[in-house]
């Protein structure tokens, strides 16, 4: 008799520490040694952080992904990613053949901090957050990534474990590119190597700016700085990315109540306009003064 697949064993491990969950659905649905059919939820890696930090992520629904086709082709996704900007279509086609498609429901843990990193992820649709989770369970959001963004790039270079958790904020479609495949193509595509260094440099600069804002600015300044950066990333004065007051608070190290008061004050002063779909910057100069840019 053949042994169960590794993913099934990981699912059993998850349920062994939480017996109230019952039997793992994936192990009931598929016979040992068989692959789950297209679109079935498949358990992911077992978390390595402390249980006290993960009370809301213990349910089975947080440890899986869908293996399903994306609504757009991988080639179309790659064209939107800055990392592959300027790459000829024939070279992009080669990369498109190497990626694997993944779909994660809202709340799924995509990557765990301290896990071994062996792949780059590209966001085809949806939104994810890169977070650190403290011993008391509090989350600090390092960044929120939407369509055309990527994460996991450090694992392509230093072979070190993951530095943070990545969690789907909504139903998200991703492309995964294995480190071995990426490095093999990198030797033949110096343009990608230059683009990767450029993006790492940009993110390092942004990290320096964020550290400075956390140390030197008050809450008003930090909220203004975050709104300005979010608008700049979308190339205008509109922010279509879904940023709740709770998410903003976790990104700037404040409370939701304080952020709500600050956003309401910005609206009353005519600095921004907030609707259900987006945030519009009406007085950029005033926001830049609040963020200490002028």
NORGICOR-V455337 format. One record per pair of residues at least 12 apart in sequence whose C-alpha atoms are under 8 Angstrom apart, sorted by the first residue. I is the first residue (numbers start at 0). J is the second residue. Records with the same first field share a line. If there is no record, write none. Layout:
# NORGICOR-V455337
I: J + J
This chain:
# NORGICOR-V455337
1: 31 + 32
2: 31 + 32
3: 30 + 31 + 32 + 33
4: 31 + 32 + 33
6: 41 + 42 + 43
7: 25 + 26 + 42
9: 42 + 43 + 44 + 45
10: 23 + 25 + 26 + 42 + 43 + 45
11: 23
12: 45
13: 45
17: 57
20: 58 + 59
23: 59
25: 40 + 41 + 42
37: 65 + 66 + 67
38: 65 + 66 + 67
39: 65 + 66
40: 63 + 64 + 65 + 66
41: 62 + 63 + 64 + 65 + 66
42: 59 + 62 + 63 + 64
43: 62 + 63 + 64 + 109
44: 62
45: 62
46: 111
47: 111 + 112 + 113 + 114
48: 111 + 112
49: 134
51: 134 + 135 + 136
52: 132 + 133 + 134 + 135 + 136 + 137
53: 136
54: 136
56: 106 + 108
60: 106 + 107
61: 106 + 107 + 108
62: 107 + 108
63: 103 + 107 + 108
64: 101 + 102 + 103 + 104 + 107
65: 101 + 102 + 103 + 104
66: 100 + 101 + 102
67: 100 + 101 + 102
68: 100 + 101
69: 100 + 101 + 102 + 172
73: 95 + 98 + 174
74: 91 + 92 + 95
76: 123 + 147
77: 91 + 95 + 147
78: 91
79: 147
80: 121 + 147 + 148 + 149
81: 147 + 148 + 194 + 198
82: 191 + 194 + 195 + 198
83: 191 + 194
84: 194
85: 190
86: 190 + 191
94: 184
97: 176 + 180
98: 174 + 175 + 176 + 177
99: 174 + 175 + 176
100: 172 + 173 + 174 + 175
101: 172 + 173 + 174 + 175
102: 170 + 171 + 172 + 173
103: 167 + 170 + 171 + 172 + 173
104: 167 + 169 + 170 + 171
105: 167 + 168 + 169 + 170 + 171
106: 166 + 167 + 168 + 169
107: 166 + 167
108: 164 + 165 + 166 + 167
109: 164 + 165 + 166 + 167
110: 161 + 163 + 164 + 165 + 166
111: 161 + 163 + 164 + 165
112: 131 + 160 + 161 + 162 + 163 + 164
113: 160 + 161 + 162 + 163
114: 160 + 161
115: 158 + 159 + 160 + 161
116: 151 + 154 + 155 + 158 + 159 + 160 + 161
117: 154 + 155 + 158 + 177 + 178
118: 151 + 152 + 154 + 155 + 175 + 176 + 177 + 178
119: 149 + 150 + 151 + 152 + 154 + 155 + 175 + 176 + 177 + 178
120: 149 + 150 + 151 + 152 + 173 + 174 + 175 + 176
121: 147 + 148 + 149 + 150 + 173 + 174 + 175
122: 144 + 145 + 146 + 147 + 148 + 149 + 171 + 172 + 173 + 174
123: 146 + 147 + 171 + 172 + 173 + 174
124: 145 + 146 + 147 + 171 + 172 + 173
125: 145 + 146 + 167 + 168 + 169 + 170 + 171 + 172
126: 143 + 144 + 145 + 146 + 167 + 168 + 169 + 170 + 171
127: 143 + 144 + 145 + 165 + 166 + 167 + 168 + 169 + 171
128: 140 + 141 + 142 + 143 + 144 + 165 + 166 + 167 + 168
129: 141 + 142 + 143 + 144 + 163 + 164 + 165 + 166
130: 142 + 163 + 164 + 165 + 166
131: 163 + 164
132: 164
138: 249
139: 249 + 250 + 252
140: 246 + 249 + 250
141: 250
142: 250
145: 240
154: 178
155: 178 + 181 + 182
212: 224 + 290
213: 251 + 252
216: 290 + 291
218: 251 + 253 + 257 + 258 + 261
219: 261 + 289 + 290
220: 286 + 289 + 290 + 291
221: 251 + 290
222: 247 + 251 + 258 + 261
223: 286 + 287 + 289 + 290
224: 286 + 287 + 289 + 290
225: 251
226: 238
227: 283 + 286 + 287
230: 280
236: 279 + 280 + 281
237: 277 + 278 + 279 + 280
238: 277 + 278 + 279
239: 276 + 277 + 278
240: 277
241: 276 + 277
244: 258 + 259
245: 258
269: 281 + 282
270: 282 + 283 + 285 + 286
